[in-house]
Structures are given as C-alpha cells and as structure tokens.
C-alpha cells in the first residue's frame, strides 16, 4: 500500500499504533528487561521528526510501527483479554497525559527545545540509542514527571530498578505521548476511539497484513 494514498483513518491508526508500540515496549522492558532494538530505535527517533508530512514519516515508513499495529489490532479486537490489561492501561494513560501536556504551553516549549538540542547532538556526536534514552529520560523527569497525573509502570523490581531500563522506559513514555499528540492532530479523540473501534481495527489489520504481520 502506497503511503501517499493512506486515508485519514489509516493515518490515525498509524499514530495510535505508535502509542501502542511505545506501550508494548514499556510493558516488555518492565517485565523482562528485553526489547526488540529496531522498534525501540524507531520509537525513540520519532521524537526527532518535528514537522512530518504524514504519520508514516515519523517512523521511517509503515514497517517502523508494525509492532504497534500488531498490538493495536489485538487491543481493539479484545481489550479485555488478560494479556492486554497493562497494554490498555498504558495506552489510555498516555492519551490522557498527552491532553494534560498539550494544555501546558510552557512545558511543551521546553520539551521541544530540549528535544531539538538532543536531536542535534544525536545527529552530530552520538548514534547510541542508550545515550539518547538517557538524555530523553532527563527531559521527561524535568517536565512530565511533575504533572499531577503520573503513569505507574508495573513489572519486575529487578528490571525497573535498573537505571538503564528506567531511562528507556521514560524515553518510550515521551515517544508514546508524541504519538498521542499526532493522533489528536489527525482528528483522533478518546470518544472516537470508542465509537470507531471497529473501523480502526479494520484499518490496523489491513495495514498489518500489508506488512505480513497478521
């Protein structure tokens, strides 16, 4: 499927898949301490695409978010499934926190400026995703972690207490909020997610099939 012919609903599905991808990675790292590096890098580097022409551009193309599309399809098909419990909680928490973040213009400006600075350093001095996550984690700690609403990450104490994992998780939460911001820019909202669940499910499944995911 050509990325230039995507419908608005398909673009929304890709943005929401970005939220689901960040949520799934957070869940996996917190419970196992492991993660697929390619999808981690794609989610993290989405934070440095500031003026995209389309949703896929943020992820370097639709394949960059195929983990998210797969999990979004599963979530929309059966959000009450036991294995989806934490994923659903993280997705809705990210959508909620993005709304609070978007209402704070000063905080948004600080995050944008610091991400631009981190992007410049990443482009010219470092290509290490661990170092990027450490820098982005600092941005999250200085801004969004001070919001009244905070996302509670659950999992193995061993993995959550590892400072490197903690950095990756905070960076992914910010990537999830970035995807939630895109979802809202494209016309997405909480009530539309509920009312258009079947249409979004079909769109995410079609996009996934095109990638050989489902």
Secondary structure, 3 states (H helix, E strand, C coil): CCHHHCCHHHHHHHHHHHHHHHHHHHHHHHHHCCCCHHHHHHHHHHHHCCCCCCHHHHCCCHHHHHHHHHHHHHHHHCCCCHHHHHHHHHHHHHHHHHHHHHCCHHHHHHHHHHHHHHHHHHHHCCCCHHHHHHHHHHHHHHCHHHCCCCCCCCCCHHHHCCHHHHHHHHHHHHHHHHHHHHHHHCCCCHHHHHHCHHHHHHHHHHHHHHCCCC
